[in-house]
Amino acid sequence: MKRFTLFLLAIVLTAPACAQTSAPRRSPPDVYLITIDTLRADHVGCYGYRQVETPGLDALAADGVRFTQAFTHSPITNTSHITILTGLLPSVHGVTDFGVPLSPQHVTAAELLKKRGYQTAAFIGAVILDSSTLAPGLDRGFDFYDNFPAKTETKQRWGRVERRGMEVVAHAESWFEKHRTGPHFVWVHLYDPHDPYEPPPPFSEKYKGHLYNGEIAYADSAVAHWIAFLKKAGVYDNAIIVVTGDHGEGLGEHGEETHGLFLYDSTLHVPLILKTPAVAHHGTVIDAQVRTTDILPTILSATGVAAPAELNGESLLPLIDEPAPASRELFGETDYPLRWGWAPLRALRAENTKLIEAPRPELYDLQADPKELKNLYAPDVAKLQAMQAEMAKWKAKLPPPSNSGKRGETLPDPKDKIEVQNLLHNAMLASDDDRSSDARQFLEKALQLDGNSPTALRQLGELELAGGDFTKAAVHLKRACEVRPDDSTAAFELGEALEKSGDWPGARDALESSLKLAPSQMTARLLLGHVYLQLKDAKNAADQFEAALLVDSNNSEGRLGLAEARIQQSDFAGALPDLEAFAKSDPRNAAALRLLAHAYRGLGREQDAKRVDEQAVTLEKK
Ligand SMILES: [Zn+2]
């Protein structure tokens, strides 16, 4: 019976336009992807959790297929979402950290569906998925991608770094109203369950003391709103709707408060609900292990769109009608520890066994020990060889490891650093919320645990730099540069701190080394020019400003700096034309007028010098 319904579904979904002109041409199904950030599968009502109400998700599961054993390949937001949208493993698509652009060679769901005439739009709940900053390339194929405004006045997180679920859904609904002609591919991302846990009322009251649950209940209400909208718009029945989580949340398991560092089920096990247009699928539950790479192949298969050659997952549709579908192996990855100088992890999850590759590797019997508390790793364990052989097969599919992969062997095990990471994460949240004294406390504590933490050193340096304590800032940043000599930002910031404390030779050395690592930094180059001016090294100052002007010939700081360097070299005639032009185009720039007066004086034009000096004095008084 079930097999028959799948057959029918395939006809409905994939049949080409009917040759008989009299038959109505059926529109391809709409596709709605909903990703709920940081959502543990075991914290959803229809997954058996009783301490949270998720009627929206439960109703959708009743109308579709619920996969009880779905896993993400990555515990990091960007990486995981790109895996969902490309059907590729993190190492294959290469976006293993924030800000890394998605290479155009990897095609996305939006591109594939757009080519088939879909109207495509994405609505994101966090700046972390903003394609203009932290997630470049993620907007490819979307007609509309709801990025955050480039500038906001507000200091609070809402609207600046995060949107509440209801706002995300409101944006999607208003877009839909203006784009009623289908087919549609709409992706809605609800960030709410991500920390800090701050659900709005009444969820903040109802779930007092369990605010993570409150965020889930709130996100669920946004899902319910969106689904009700789609029903009212008349597109629900024929739609394919996929709901999943990008990763779970540690909630203290294995010492991990949030997510990203480890590959335990607490952060890899996610909900996955698939509603198809087929009524026969209602309420189906599948216990075979599946992966988030399977989502894109499923969407393509259900819409009859040809799959790209490069895919790491497989369609879930055949599983729905199999009496005993086979579990699929999950290859898990996290390079997130590398951010802090710790070893990246790889995991292989078979149905009942998990192998985690780490400096101290782990092996778990998931049936006897689902919480992964008893590490069975030992060279003579029978299961180990089989798991290692399977792991090797997966690794053979990956591109050759980058430098960071090689470095992994000598780096600390993230298990030994989890407390430091929790503190660094808390410091980041505190900084985000402008609570600098809290941030300082977390960072200092982190440094007590790990005196060589490059992140703690750099962030503490940045905090002191922003607070105006340049001597302290320089101490931390100097250490940060010693620990991580390839960090051009730390070196630049050290240069800044030393420049502000009047240590010109120190600032020069730091800025030179920063620019050696990253030559295109305009701000660093201009600052180095000024430092050379302070050192009365006019030739090197001129070189820096000229280099800056090669990149941006109109840069006013560069032009003024170069003029000042020429004056220092007593080349008054050389400085004059640019300063006169400057005084014309920007007559209210007192600093430029002072330099112009200096040049006149050098050329013996005392009258002109006096006149311009007076103009400068008037401006400075204002
Ligand atoms: Zn996330």
Boltz pocket constraint, residues with backbone or C-beta under 6 A from the ligand:
constraints:
  - pocket:
      binder: B
      contacts: [[A, 37], [A, 38], [A, 75], [A, 76], [A, 77], [A, 78], [A, 194], [A, 246], [A, 247]]
      max_distance: 6.0
